[in-house]
Amino acid sequence: MPIALLGYGTVGAAVNRLLTESAEDIERATGHRLRVVKALVRDAGKERDYPAAAGVLTTDVAELLDDPSIAVVAEVMGGVEPAGGVVAPQRPQGALPVGVRGPCHARGLYAATGPDL
């Protein structure tokens, strides 16, 4: 199951590492092999503790929003913006496509836009 991450800092890299290292266990338990195929970042050239595979990091949100193969987008950026502009459905210019699941870990984003998410 293709997954995109909004953010690839400490949390995003840890999510990717856990999904990679636990892929067989997750697939056995759920029937799905979860794999990060895209991650939205501010600086794709930045060195990271757990490097992403080639082609995963992008600075272009359209690469996530326009990819029909992505089944889940997980917000792991923190804060209200820029994540809010991508996950909040009241903003059609950046909203996730209908049917794409978008878990979010940012308390600030929930607090600022709660009912709109």
Summary of the structure (lengths in Angstrom):
residues: 117
radius of gyration: 13.8
end to end distance: 22.9
largest distance: 37.7
contacts: 328
relative contact order: 0.20
helix: 33%
strand: 16%
